[in-house]
Amino acid sequence: MFLPAGSRDLTGKQLTNRVAIYETFQSVVNLRNYQAIETPVIEYGNTFTNSYAGMTLKKMLKWFDEEGEIEVLRPDWTIAVARALSNQQSKRQKWAYAGSVFRKDHNGVESHQAGIEIIRTPGLYGEYESLFTAVRFLRELGVESYSIELGHTEIFETFISTLELNEEKASQVRQAMHDKRKDEVYRLISETGSEQTAAAVADLADAFGGTAVLAKYEQEWAENPKLLAVIQELQQLAVSLEELGQDVIVDLGRVKQLPYYNGAMFRGFLAANGAECFSGGRYDELYEQFGGSMSAVGLAFDMDVLAAALPAAAKQERVCILTDAKGLIAAEKLRDKFPHAVIDVRTDETAETYDQVFQLVRNGEEYEVKAK
Ligand SMILES: N[C@@H](Cc1c[nH]c[nH+]1)C(=O)O
């Protein structure tokens, strides 16, 4: 039997690690007073494709329902949670979730996320809380070597808004910028006539690295209150993370990879393999579809990346109890003697390896335990 392209079965370390990681996530968010939320796996496509959410149907798993409406498998938690919360009376600010998202990309179709969303909080509270939760969670997992990258939607968008680009052109520039194809960025923008903006945006493709980049652009944009405010915001976040002992990098040329972001954006990268283990940002405008903008910030961890990166859980003692079918009850009782061991009760021999093997031998009505 075959699976559709992109679907896969999972066993072993990757799966066991993921379960353990979910447990750590639950305990971290419980201790920070997050409220759990779960949304259905099946939703209307429009929830994600409307002009506020901005996703495209192309990569979603979708079909028509009997009324001809497009339904999709949850392609994004953040939008689904916003929809759900807009129907709720709850005044809670901090929400946490865990489960699959479905998008067709190079990694397949299903990925596993655990995330947080923080709404209705003042100032930079949402950014701090998101980032601090990430730091705490990764520390609890024993992930030590990673960098947090800070970016901001309003740098690239401010430059772009001064140009009259149609949708198609704007998305080409965005893509070229995302791929850091500096020459292409310059070419596309200078075609519109503004060579000065073309040079400024192309330069942004190199504006990444350590936090010294912030100091450089603080000077460069000293006369531009909007960009200066962005730099100062990123500086505050960077300083707070560094105070917690965190390695911070910045990418001022970063473009939003999800259409709903409008503010600070952050990502976590594992030092070992450069894999992105979390990603998030501010998205106040997504809530405008429910009447009025609202402070909203969050991030989601890639549980598959984390599961692959963690070492296998510490080995537990493995015990095998061999018995005949009638001895199963006696074997069950024997478990109490090994409260922390992994115990396999078998009625047949096996090639699996154990630290200890016992045989239950019938002696009248009783069973005796013999070491093998
Ligand atoms: N939903 C985003 C992560 C996120 C959570 N909150 C804000 N952003 C993602 O899938 O990458």
The ligand as a Gaussian input file, in Angstrom:
#p B3LYP/6-31G(d) Opt

LIG

1 1
 N        1.794000      30.908000      12.319000
 C        3.186000      31.247000      12.126000
 C        3.909000      31.400000      13.430000
 C        3.284000      32.460000      14.281000
 C        2.581000      32.327000      15.409000
 N        2.165000      33.557000      15.765000
 C        2.638000      34.424000      14.918000
 N        3.324000      33.765000      13.973000
 C        3.872000      30.169000      11.289000
 O        3.276000      29.163000      10.977000
 O        5.024000      30.335000      10.938000

